Amino acid sequence: MNKLFGFLARHQFTILFIALELLALGLIIRNHALHQSIAFNTSRYVTGSVLEARSRWVDYFGLREQNERLNLENSKLRNSLKSNYAQLYVRTDTVVDTVLLKQYVYREAEVVKLTHHKANNYITLNRGSIHGIKPGMAIVCEQGIVGIVRVVSEHFSTGHTVLHSRFSTSGALRSGAFGDVRWGGGSPRSAEIVDLPDQDAVSPGDTVFTTEFSGLYPKGIPIGVIRTLDRTEDGIFLKARIELSTDFTNLSQVLVIENLLLPERMSLEQSAESEP
Amino acid sequence: MKNLAFALIAGVSVLLAQVLIFDHILLFGVLNPFPYLFFILLLPADTDRRLLLISSFALGLAIDAFNNSGGLHAAVCGIIAYLRPQFIRLIATQGGLEFERLGLYDLGFRRFVVYAGLATALHHALLYTLEAFSWRMTGRALLFSILGTFFTVAVALLILLPFRRNASAR
């Protein structure tokens, strides 16, 4: 027993070192294994506030470009206003709208932290649970898709961007052909779409849009534009390199989307799967 | 006690500099400098090694909190702090020297660059290998470690060069 204590006393520094390393390794593994629980992350109060203070200052330098983008977006939105269209017929009675049901709610948010150069990239927003943000909501910007919310604290939320090894979503072309979009590492400007049916209809220059398959994104949000095609040998599916619509190197305003009908759809799909 | 207070103040300043400035500097659009690592290298030579290990680990953990990287920097910082005496012995054997302070002007330019370069290279190699967390991206890890080492050391030298200690004041 004395020998054991002697051993521990002599090597206490090394034992401390090994204990700390094991702790750190545990945190790394947890970080990779359970994406819902990053132990110390940028949505915590202290880290979030520090980064938010920084982006409040730095945002001034990008105001000009932000204004231009907003203007562009405004012109697009104004173009889609109902008042732009002439009435072709005159309504004579009152219509109670039972046809349209609001499905998607958009919440604006500011980017507090965003990386695009790591193997796995995260985004932190200045909106949290008190603003109604929940894990699993989609993040988009006026250019295209951005990512998915993963962890939420009271005032902040953190999520995967498209530039994350675990991000994947379905994307469809105008022709209806669809495949799986994922980043695959490398440049923050491009991603790949796989399992796309090999049809003549697919060609470089086609835009890839989101689908409603995952229930996260509304239909028709731009993901990117096909640049090069890579036909596989079986001739059934093809892989394509796409240039992402969203510029992850310059992003400060985003929208978080809530699908109001998702819970209903999930429970329906679950009960269908559990049917014998 | 004085060492503890010094390590605390230096640690917080280094942390803020890293997360507010250097995390946003990108070489070729992909590569961050990590001059925070010089906190570990520059603490006085007589610093208690447990204090050195724990404060380095804590600094790494704080950097991790800002980068969503779990315990990545903490693990690497712990290793660097643990091996620091070996690095110092390596440069000291060249003349049987003893150092109290480990600054650029205390060690002399060449000795300091060897000391800092070796430690930084190990730090970056461990960091990028652990970050990739798979054997698939080792090419990227290797390239990033090599380029990153030069970048970090260069940035650190630029910061340290103006702080010339008055020789008579020592």
Interface residues (C-beta under 8 A of the other chain):
Chain A: F13 L16 F17 L20 E21 L23 A24 L25 G26 L27 I28 I29 R30 N31 H32 I38 A39 F40 N41 T42 R44 V46 T47 V50 L51 R54 V58 K113 T115 H117 K118 A119 Y122 T158 G185 P188 T249
Chain B: L16 V19 L20 H24 L26 G29 V30 L31 N32 R49 R50 L53 I54 F57 G60 L61 D64 A65 F66 N67 N68 S69 G70 G71 L72 A74 A75 G78 I79 Y82 L130 E131 A132 F133 M137 R140
